[in-house]
Amino acid sequence: MKKLWMGVMLASALGGCGTVRTVSNESKAVDDLAKWQTNCYTISRAYSGVAYQFCNLNSPPRTGPHWATFPILLDMAASGIVDTFVLPYTGYQQYKQGNVPIRRLEY
């Protein structure tokens, strides 16, 4: 059992950055998406890491190694795994509060 929890924590730390970003600091995550001018207008709280990375891909191209398609797709896959572990929490939040709107900011 101890090894299972260590594996879950390691998976959370190494992968699923989109999940960690949306679950730990939801307002910063949606502000980032607004800043990146994504074409998404809301993201679901359930499987929010996958939705965050999808909206990241659904924005105009940016420069830099962290904005390449392949790393985002890898993180999307890792986020899907980690999102599954936190689904009881995020599913309840989705039921109670609904989708997270992406506020359009002026930059």
Backbone hydrogen bonds in HBPLUS format (Angstrom, degrees):
<---DONOR---> <-ACCEPTOR-->    atom                        ^
c    i                          cat <-CA-CA->   ^        H-A-AA   ^      H-
h    n   atom  resd res      DA  || num        DHA   H-A  angle D-A-AA Bond
n    s   type  num  typ     dist DA aas  dist angle  dist       angle   num
A0005-TRP N   A0001-MET O   3.14 MM   4  6.52 162.7  2.18 153.5 155.7     1
A0006-MET N   A0002-LYS O   3.01 MM   4  6.24 152.8  2.08 144.8 153.0     2
A0007-GLY N   A0003-LYS O   2.89 MM   4  6.07 151.4  1.97 143.8 151.4     3
A0008-VAL N   A0004-LEU O   2.91 MM   4  6.25 152.4  1.99 148.9 156.9     4
A0009-MET N   A0005-TRP O   2.93 MM   4  6.11 163.3  1.96 148.5 152.7     5
A0010-LEU N   A0006-MET O   2.90 MM   4  6.03 154.0  1.97 144.2 151.9     6
A0011-ALA N   A0007-GLY O   2.90 MM   4  6.05 158.3  1.95 145.7 151.5     7
A0012-SER N   A0008-VAL O   2.96 MM   4  6.18 151.4  2.04 144.4 152.5     8
A0013-ALA N   A0009-MET O   2.92 MM   4  6.14 149.3  2.02 143.3 151.7     9
A0014-LEU N   A0010-LEU O   2.85 MM   4  5.97 166.9  1.87 157.2 160.2    10
A0015-GLY N   A0011-ALA O   2.95 MM   4  5.48 154.4  2.02 135.1 143.3    11
A0019-THR N   A0016-GLY O   2.96 MM   3  5.20 122.7  2.29 103.4 117.9    12
A0020-VAL N   A0016-GLY O   3.01 MM   4  6.39 163.2  2.04 158.3 162.7    13
A0021-ARG N   A0017-CYS O   2.86 MM   4  6.00 158.7  1.91 148.7 155.0    14
A0022-THR N   A0018-GLY O   3.01 MM   4  6.16 161.6  2.04 144.8 149.1    15
A0023-VAL N   A0019-THR O   2.88 MM   4  5.91 164.4  1.90 157.0 161.3    16
A0024-SER N   A0020-VAL O   3.01 MM   4  5.73 158.2  2.06 139.7 146.5    17
A0025-ASN N   A0021-ARG O   3.12 MM   4  5.76 154.6  2.19 134.2 141.7    18
A0029-ALA N   A0025-ASN O   3.09 MM   4  6.37 155.8  2.16 152.6 160.1    19
A0030-VAL N   A0026-GLU O   3.08 MM   4  6.40 162.4  2.12 155.0 158.1    20
A0031-ASP N   A0027-SER O   2.99 MM   4  6.10 146.0  2.11 138.7 148.7    21
A0032-ASP N   A0028-LYS O   2.89 MM   4  6.10 150.7  1.97 145.6 152.9    22
A0033-LEU N   A0029-ALA O   3.10 MM   4  6.44 157.7  2.16 145.5 151.0    23
A0034-ALA N   A0030-VAL O   2.98 MM   4  6.19 151.7  2.06 141.3 148.9    24
A0035-LYS N   A0031-ASP O   2.87 MM   4  6.08 156.2  1.92 147.0 153.8    25
A0036-TRP N   A0032-ASP O   2.88 MM   4  6.12 147.2  1.99 148.2 157.4    26
A0038-THR N   A0033-LEU O   3.22 MM   5  5.74 169.8  2.24 159.9 162.0    27
A0037-GLN N   A0034-ALA O   3.04 MM   3  5.02 156.6  2.10 102.6 109.2    28
A0039-ASN N   A0058-ASN O   3.00 MM  19  5.94 154.8  2.06 153.8 158.0    29
A0102-ILE N   A0041-TYR O   2.89 MM  61  5.22 164.1  1.91 140.9 136.8    30
A0043-ILE N   A0100-VAL O   2.95 MM  57  5.30 149.1  2.05 139.9 149.3    31
A0100-VAL N   A0043-ILE O   2.79 MM  57  5.30 170.3  1.80 164.4 162.2    32
A0051-ALA N   A0047-TYR O   3.14 MM   4  6.42 162.5  2.17 147.7 153.1    33
A0052-TYR N   A0048-SER O   2.77 MM   4  5.85 152.7  1.84 144.2 152.0    34
A0053-GLN N   A0049-GLY O   3.07 MM   4  6.28 160.3  2.11 143.9 148.2    35
A0054-PHE N   A0050-VAL O   2.87 MM   4  6.07 152.2  1.95 147.9 156.5    36
A0055-CYS N   A0051-ALA O   2.91 MM   4  6.10 162.1  1.94 149.2 153.6    37
A0056-ASN N   A0052-TYR O   2.91 MM   4  6.12 139.1  2.08 136.8 149.2    38
A0057-LEU N   A0053-GLN O   2.95 MM   4  6.25 150.4  2.04 144.3 150.7    39
A0058-ASN N   A0054-PHE O   2.90 MM   4  6.13 134.1  2.11 137.9 151.9    40
A0067-TRP N   A0064-GLY O   3.33 MM   3  5.72 163.7  2.36 110.8 115.6    41
A0073-LEU N   A0069-THR O   2.92 MM   4  6.16 155.8  1.98 155.1 162.3    42
A0074-LEU N   A0070-PHE O   2.93 MM   4  6.22 154.4  2.00 153.1 160.3    43
A0075-ASP N   A0071-PRO O   2.94 MM   4  6.12 158.4  1.99 144.8 150.6    44
A0076-MET N   A0072-ILE O   2.83 MM   4  6.04 142.6  1.97 141.4 152.7    45
A0077-ALA N   A0073-LEU O   3.04 MM   4  6.31 151.9  2.12 144.3 150.3    46
A0078-ALA N   A0074-LEU O   3.01 MM   4  6.33 162.0  2.04 149.4 154.3    47
A0079-SER N   A0075-ASP O   2.73 MM   4  5.83 152.3  1.80 144.4 153.1    48
A0080-GLY N   A0076-MET O   2.96 MM   4  6.17 144.1  2.09 139.4 148.3    49
A0081-ILE N   A0077-ALA O   3.30 MM   4  6.69 147.9  2.41 142.9 149.9    50
A0082-VAL N   A0078-ALA O   3.04 MM   4  6.35 169.8  2.05 155.9 157.8    51
A0083-ASP N   A0079-SER O   2.65 MM   4  5.66 156.1  1.70 149.5 157.4    52
A0084-THR N   A0080-GLY O   3.21 MM   4  6.26 140.9  2.38 131.2 139.6    53
A0084-THR N   A0081-ILE O   3.18 MM   3  5.29 127.6  2.47  96.1 109.1    54
A0085-PHE N   A0082-VAL O   3.05 MM   3  5.19 123.2  2.39  99.3 113.2    55
A0086-VAL N   A0082-VAL O   3.18 MM   4  6.55 149.1  2.28 149.4 157.8    56
A0087-LEU N   A0084-THR O   3.44 MM   3  5.07 162.8  2.47  95.4  99.6    57
A0089-TYR N   A0086-VAL O   3.13 MM   3  5.59 121.2  2.50 110.9 123.6    58
A0090-THR N   A0086-VAL O   2.99 MM   4  6.23 173.8  1.99 162.0 162.8    59
A0091-GLY N   A0087-LEU O   2.67 MM   4  5.32 152.6  1.75 143.6 151.3    60
A0092-TYR N   A0088-PRO O   3.30 MM   4  6.23 152.7  2.38 129.3 135.7    61
A0093-GLN N   A0089-TYR O   3.04 MM   4  6.35 159.7  2.08 148.7 154.7    62
A0094-GLN N   A0090-THR O   2.81 MM   4  5.98 151.0  1.90 143.2 151.3    63
A0095-TYR N   A0091-GLY O   2.98 MM   4  6.19 155.3  2.04 143.7 150.0    64
A0096-LYS N   A0092-TYR O   2.95 MM   4  6.21 159.7  1.99 152.8 157.8    65
A0097-GLN N   A0093-GLN O   2.81 MM   4  5.73 165.5  1.83 152.1 156.5    66
A0098-GLY N   A0094-GLN O   2.85 MM   4  4.58 141.9  2.00 119.4 129.1    67
